[in-house]
Amino acid sequence: MQLAAAQLDAHLKKALRPLYTLHGDEPLLVQEAADAIRAAAREQGYTERTVHTVAGAYFDWSAVLAAGGSLSLFADKQVVEVRIPSGKPGKDGSAALQQLAEQAQGGEGTLTLVLLPRLDFATRKSAWFTALEGGGVAIELQPVERAALPQWIAQRLARQGQRVPAGEEGQRTLQFFADRVEGNLLAAHQEIQKLGLLYPAGDGPESTRGVLGFEQVESAVLNVARYDVFKLSEAVLAGQAARVQRMLDGLQAEGEAEVLVHYTLAEDIRALKRVKDAMAAGRPLPVALREQRVWGVKERLFERVLPRLSPLALDNLLQAAHRVDGIVKGLKSPDWPADGWQALHKLAMELCLAVAPARTKP
């Protein structure tokens, strides 16, 4: 039978089936679902566990089948875990998995847990997967879509007694959080746990207990390295040339990828251009900033520097970013340094000069 991931907890409270198959490419969700099944099994006396990872074409499936048919002298029940990272068990594996599914129908004392990556349509129609699905419970762990990520974060915060303020401020905080961890639920999970440690839900007055402000979330999510590409972005937009030079040197010394530093600078230039174009089309600045997901400190920096940037200056910066994109990927460009880090320094300085306030005459 198929079961939605959201239904797993309720299902485990009612009954425990002898066979579970988890498939999906989101490591955190697969791990949490497997942990929930293992915990329910322990509560029902499954005190022993064996793990078999299928690797290579000559994997010994007989060991898996034997494990499912034998019990320890010291345990009445056991969990047999079969991990197939490739999602391709092969001919022998196909037969073994079908046999495991058959054994699960009449076997007692053994719970079999099969872990698979995301499966394509053809694989999900294969004989072995159909047998697993028909002989037990199959759960697909789908990635959290970007639109649903803020709500997912809010739910995870609520589990540890935390929340963001109501209204637009809270939504902006969740959107900022989602932007920083998009595509990596494991990173989001780790940052949420960090917030639980930094700002325990029981601290503070009762009216604000567990409430996380934007600054708290921003400092926790971005404070992950001595030299941070997002902090570099803020320094560049603030026109802090000397600080930018130091940060670039630090990022290079720490082994940061040139392409990531370039992406950060180039994305700021593209965002400035998009906001400027939206304003030229009649969009109010606050609306244009929200549409481009510009929040927090960067929002204030954009408000300050946009009046100083002409459309021509932004076009020139975009062209410069395009050239540096090629340089950090090994190409050469006339009038630009051949070294990627030197080119990044030049691009950052051009943006610093463009956003810096004009000098007043004495």
Secondary structure, DSSP 8 states (H G I E B T S, - for coil): -B--GGGHHHHHHH---SEEEEE-S-HHHHHHHHHHHHHHHHHTTEEEEEEEE--STT--HHHHHHHHT---TT-SEEEEEEE-TTS--HHHHHHHHHHHHHHHHH--SEEEEEEE----HHHHTSHHHHHHHHHSEEEE-----GGGHHHHHHHHHHHTT-B--SSHHHHHHHHHHHHHHTT-HHHHHHHHHHHHHHS-TT-S-GGGTTB--HHHHHHHHH-SSSS-HHHHHHHHHTT-HHHHHHHHHHHHHTT--HHHHHHHHHHHHHHHHHHHHHHHTT--HHHHHHHTT--HHHHHHHHHHGGG--HHHHHHHHHHHHHHHHHHTT---TTS-SSHHHHHHHHHHHHHHHHS------
